[in-house]
């Protein structure tokens, strides 16, 4: 089955797995999804991720992270830029979710990075999603 928006599919799978307290979730392997998983790992929202070969495109297995009491670390994953309406932001227009406690994931010319890294490098790009 063809997926029209792999980023939205990835975020929905992670959101559903976190709601069901799953230990891991498999998502489709694309370059952007690997970048998003890398940012989530660097920012501490997931434990780890690795690539799983399935004879086709492959999958990314994401191991979710929970708090000491079993509460979910990921509360809200919101897709910002969609295939029908792209959202671009300059470095000064990047959002600060939860006054800096959340992150925004941005696709830049330097790759997929968090809003903190984009501000540090003084570079804008396509605002993919916001995580709170």
C-alpha positions in Angstrom: 0.0 0.0 0.0 1.4 3.4 -1.0 1.7 6.0 1.7 1.0 9.6 0.5 2.7 11.3 3.5 5.3 9.2 5.2 6.0 11.9 7.8 2.4 12.1 9.0 2.2 8.3 9.0 5.4 8.1 11.2 4.0 10.7 13.6 0.7 8.9 13.8 2.3 5.5 14.5 4.5 7.0 17.2 1.5 8.8 18.8 -0.6 5.6 18.8 2.2 3.5 20.2 2.8 6.0 23.0 -0.9 6.1 23.8 -0.9 2.2 24.0 2.3 2.1 26.1 4.1 0.1 23.4 7.9 -0.5 23.8 8.7 0.0 20.1 7.1 0.8 16.8 8.1 0.2 13.2 7.8 3.0 10.6 8.7 3.2 6.9 12.3 3.9 6.1 12.8 7.2 4.3 15.6 9.7 4.6 13.4 12.3 6.2 12.0 9.8 8.7 15.5 8.7 9.6 16.3 12.4 10.2 13.3 12.9 12.4 14.1 9.8 14.4 17.7 11.1 14.8 16.5 14.4 16.2 14.0 12.7 18.6 16.9 10.5 19.9 19.3 13.5 20.3 16.6 15.5 22.1 15.8 12.6 24.5 12.2 11.8 23.3 13.0 8.2 22.3 15.6 5.7 23.5 17.0 4.5 20.2 16.2 3.5 16.6 17.6 1.1 14.2 17.1 0.0 10.6 15.3 -3.3 9.9 15.6 -4.9 6.5 12.4 -6.4 5.1 13.4 -7.1 1.5 11.8 -4.0 0.2 12.4 -0.4 1.4 13.1 -1.4 5.0 11.7 -0.1 8.3 12.9 1.9 11.2 12.3 0.3 14.6 11.9 3.1 17.2 12.1 2.3 20.9 9.9 4.6 22.8 10.9 6.2 26.1 8.7 6.6 29.2 9.1 8.5 32.5 9.9 6.7 35.8 6.2 6.2 36.6 5.4 4.9 33.1 4.0 8.2 31.8 4.6 9.1 28.2 7.4 11.5 27.4 5.7 12.5 24.0 2.5 14.4 24.7 1.8 16.0 21.4 3.2 15.4 17.9 1.7 17.9 15.4 2.5 17.9 11.7 2.9 21.5 10.5 4.0 21.4 6.8 1.8 19.2 4.8 1.9 18.1 1.1 -1.0 20.4 0.3 0.3 23.4 2.3 4.0 23.7 2.9 5.1 25.9 5.8 8.5 27.6 5.7 10.1 29.6 8.5 13.2 31.8 8.6 15.4 31.6 11.6 13.6 34.4 13.4 10.2 32.9 12.7 10.9 29.5 14.2 8.4 28.6 16.9 9.4 27.9 20.5 7.0 25.2 21.7 6.2 25.3 25.4 8.6 28.3 25.8 11.6 26.2 24.8 10.6 22.9 26.6 9.3 21.3 23.4 11.0 21.2 20.0 10.2 22.0 16.4 11.8 19.8 13.7 13.0 21.7 10.6 14.2 20.4 7.3 17.1 22.7 6.3 19.8 22.6 3.6 22.0 21.1 6.3 19.6 18.2 6.9 16.8 17.6 9.4 17.5 19.4 12.6 15.8 20.7 15.8 14.8 24.3 16.1 17.6 24.9 18.7 20.2 23.7 16.2 18.7 25.7 13.4 18.9 28.9 15.5 22.4 28.0 16.5 23.4 27.6 12.8 21.3 30.7 11.8 19.4 28.7 9.2 15.6 28.4 8.4 13.7 25.8 6.4 10.6 23.8 6.1 8.8 23.4 9.5 8.0 19.6 9.6 6.5 19.1 13.0 6.2 20.4 16.6 6.7 18.1 19.6 5.5 19.0 23.1 
